Amino acid sequence: MFQTMVGVGIFAANIVNFAVGYLDDKIGWRVALAGAAVPSLMLGVGGLVLVESPVSLIERGRQEEGRLILQKVRNTKNVDEEFQDMVSACIAAQEKSQNFRTVLKPNSRPQLTIAILCSVFQQLTGINAIMFYAPALFQAVGFQSNASLYSAAIVGAVNVLSTVASMFAVDRWGRKFLLIEGGVQMIIAQVIIAAILGAQLKDGNNGVAASPLPQASGIIVVVFICVFVAGFGWSWGPITWLLCTELFPVETRSAGQGFTVFFNLLATFAIAQAFLSMLCGMKYGIFLFFTAWLILMTLFVMFFVPETKNIPLELIERVWRTHWFWKSVVDDETRDGLPVSEKARGLPRSQNVPADELHRNTERSVEVTALS
């Protein structure tokens, strides 16, 4: 939902920019700037009616309110087992008061590594470079001013629609599949865009402006930019945030999210500052630059990112002890032979539970809860 609203905001900004393009230059930019107050006002009012999360209420000692919210979210009163898991995990989290120190310990290294890399990789897809500078990019390939704004609005609409589509697909196909599929889709789109620009967009010489792309080629570039944006919209855009929230157990979740957001914003800033200079220097090669990163991050997901579909936060630690690589990193003997979150609930040792069996057991429990 976060990424969906970001996409809606980008699309709305593109529409406003397109509309004020017909106003006087002295007035248009003021109208566009004032329009930013509208979503700010909506965000402030929405915060007043935002529903508390069950875990947040439990952590503050308001357990009955947390139970009621959980029953409302699950649409069933049979939430005792899940509610008790939350209570136990919150108790374990309170025992580990040094949140940021805990997240740097060996048992948190897999999820911290994946969260930081995925948050940076999200920006290295090149999406923000394209979304920030879409009008300038379209002008560079030959579109007129209003046409470039119109094309940017189309790209924004594709971003919103694809993000909404991911909301229906993510629990059906899983996080990992969509990340890989989206990565492959973006790689193909970037290579085709680079090939068209490299073959047909020529530099100007002796002060003569470069000749624009033929109209057909310009349209193809816009189409494949839309393909690229759609691939991002239903994969790395929303799923990065979803995945990073699912990787950390409750006791380190807030600290882990802090690292995730920090590195994501840092990468956003770096790409935004460098893109125009890179575009002028590398020209069509900028798309191959992002393609190389897309190949790297797709391979990373294939081999190092586990599927977190239907894995509760309270059981995420089991995933690392069954993963082919991360099981050599985590320390299984964390406290009296049990990880803290499992110790708090009195669960048996689980390092021998295969990952696929864990997924099947969790899916069965979700189905039983739904039926009841």
Buried (B, 14 or more C-beta within 10 A) or exposed (E): EEBBBBBBBBBBBBBBBBBBBEEEEEEBEEBBEEBEEEBEEEEEEEEEEEEEBBBEBBBEEBBEBBBBBBBEEBEEEEBEEBBEBBBBBBBBBEEBEEBEEBBEBEBBBBBBBBBBBBBBBBBBBBBBBBBBBBBEBBBBBBBEEEBBBBBBBBBBBBBBBBBBBBBEBBEEBBBBBBBBBBBBBBBBBBBBBBBBBEEBBEEEEEEEEBEBBEEEBBEBBBBBBBBBBBBBBBBBBBBBBBBBBBBBBBBBBBBBBEBBBEBBEEBBEEBBEEBBEBBEEEBBBBBBBBBEBBBEBBEBBEEBBBBBBBBBBBBBBBBBBBBEEBBEBBEBEBEEEBBBBBBBBEBEEBBEBEBEEBBEEBEEBBEEBEEE
